[in-house]
Amino acid sequence: MPAALKTDRDVYALKPQALRYERAVSKARGLSLLVYPNGCKTFVARYVGDGGARRRLPLGDFPGLAIAEARLKAAALWLEVSAGGDPAADRAIVRAEARMGERLEDLADGYWKAAAIGLHGGRKRPLRAETLERQLGLWKRHVQPALGERRFRDLRRADIRGFMQGFVVEGRLSPSSIASIGDVLRALYAYALHEDLVEANPTLGLTRPITPQSRTRMLSDEALAAILESLVDASDPQGGREDPYARMGPHMALGLRFLILTLTRRTEAAGGHWREIDRAAKTWTIPGTRTKNGRAHVVPLSPQALQVLDMAQTLPGASQDGYLFPSPSDPREHLDPHAVTRAVNRICTRLKLPPASPHDVRRTGATTLTGERYGIRRFIVGKVLGHTSNDGPAVTSIYDRNEYLPDKRLALEAWGRHVAGLMPPDGERAPRPAQAGRRLRLVHSV
């Protein structure tokens, strides 16, 4: 074992090597010298901090810092550690504050940038643009005005509890909306924990003061038939009629019909591109960049879905190099997913239906297919919906993009026939429910 360094002459005698190496300094607890391949020599002090964490604190470079002065610095450091201090941790905090700032708003700014490129922890992949947009909106409306200027290290569990319970006392927001706000706050502190900016996440267990109820809304056949009739009326770019109340022309109507027939999410249907369609195989492959679970999802196309695509090809601005359902205002863009939700709400309002969402259609289709009429296994319906399952080897799930494709095709063809059966033959349509003054039923539980 090399002898400990005693004098500056010993330090001068050390030569750089291909790899960095370390030599102990005599008469100084935990003090050593690091010699780098470039010839730089740095004194470092090692100690055990609070909680057993091993720390290493650089003291200075030789010869600017002589060995005698390094011993004095090491002795002063040990006095601080003995009194409960942690100099290395304090220095890291100062560097982090200089880089990121001290306020919760500064932490949030760092989180948005990190989440956009997948460096925020968690699944180590970028958050979807829609998720980031939603989080940023909740932050600006609810969190930033109340907590943005607070030092994020000073916020305690009592502060978080009071902040979240305030929304419950006000009574303006639903439990699910309050939970979404809490999720943003929890994500910010999870990022701070990932970056070693805090020792613990103070939001755990406090971000959902009221447990939100799972949505169980499902459209009855009667309600779905009324919605479909409105969509069919507005679908034909030649002889159809737009629905001014729902602000829905052929682009939106066909997009909604395609969403219903494929049981896909609004972002997937609205952003569909012609290059994703294989007419020969009668499939639509949604790339992993646009799915919720980040994996490609192959959707078999029923005859009814293919018919909708045939009509979409006749839309103004339609192009085989563009989107399935381009925006009426700009053919270079696709339908706005938020506009899809608003259109469904407006249709329901005009038809005197309780408010519904595009996601309720997925729940309706899944429940119908697993029911007695069709008896399709829940597992297959999950595949139709693009849900992630833990069946089989992981490598198989990655490479087998067409897993259970025949079963999914049978399920979606059954759903397509079901949807088509809800519509009366041409020329035999009943009066609109709104005109007849009836209020249609919406099933609230499944």
HUSUL-V895364 format. One record per pair of residues at least 12 apart in sequence whose C-alpha atoms are under 6 Angstrom apart, sorted by the first residue. I is the first residue (numbers start at 0). GAP is how many residues later the second one is. Records with the same first field share a line. If there is no record, write none. Layout:
I->GAP  GAP
//
This chain:
3->20  21  22
4->20  21
5->20
7->59
15->21  23
16->20
17->19
18->18
19->15  16  17
20->13  14
21->12
27->43
29->15  16
30->13  14
31->12
40->20  21
41->18  19  20
42->16  17
43->13  14  15
44->12
48->37
56->31
101->49
102->46  47  48  49
103->44  46  47  48
104->43
114->12
119->71
156->45
160->45
174->35  37
175->36
178->29
181->25
185->17
188->12
215->229
216->227  228
217->142  146  225  226
218->145  223  224
219->222  223
222->217
224->197
230->22
233->15  16  19
234->15  18  19
236->13
245->97  100  101
250->74
257->47
260->44  155
262->99
265->71
266->70
269->65  67
270->63
271->51  52
272->50  51
273->46  49  50
281->19
282->16  17  18
283->14  15
284->12  13
299->109
301->111
303->112
316->14
340->16
350->83
351->87
352->87
383->24
//
